[in-house]
Amino acid sequence: MTETRNLVLIPARMAATRLPGKPLLDIGGLPMIVHVLRRAEEAQIGRVAVATDTPEIASAVRAHGGEVVMTRPDHPSGSDRIFEALKQLDPQGQTEIVVNLQGDFPTISPGNIRDVLPPLADPAVDIATLAAQIHTDEEATNPNVVKAVGSPIGPRRLRALEAGMRIDITIVDSVPRGVDTPADLETARKILAGGS
């Protein structure tokens, strides 16, 4: 039996309008993108790289020992950036599973990153994502939490469904929180200051 070839790709760009410069914002002495990189490395599921079009992000990642793939600046989505990075890193097409880990999830647990893999052991499953039960009013009304747990089906997933692809969901105990606003950033800082 051959070992599964997994690749974790983290798309990151500087174009956020609600929180300018988001990937490089400081959380406990490290840029946010480095926290995400660390979580991916701690998951120990395969090679990890950040896909970006921004030299400043690339420099920050490299300064902390991470791998970077420079991509075009005109991608309409992180998935498009991931596809370009995959072609650069694996021109022979040997990667079996690509994990698209959003660059604005500094508090995601390594275990949750690993949790996306079990559904993919079934050859009938094409795509897997995470979901979590919402327990508080704040989680229910925070649009970033809804995005984090994958409740809405975006255009990319709709295209996958239209193409007849099967998408499975792993339910996780914790609600992964993204960072899109100054309040989200403060929440991430508090969580990570308390231990990750």
Protein Blocks (a to p, Z undefined) as FASTA:
>chain_A
ZZddddddddddfkbfklghklmpceehiafklmmmmmmmmnonaccddddfbfklmmmm
mmnopacddddfkbfbfklmmmmmmmmmmmnopafbdcdddfklmkbcfklmmmmmmmmm
pmkbmbdcdddddfbfklmmmmklmmmnomaacfklmmmmmnopacdddddfbdcdddfb
fklmmmmmmmmmnoZZ
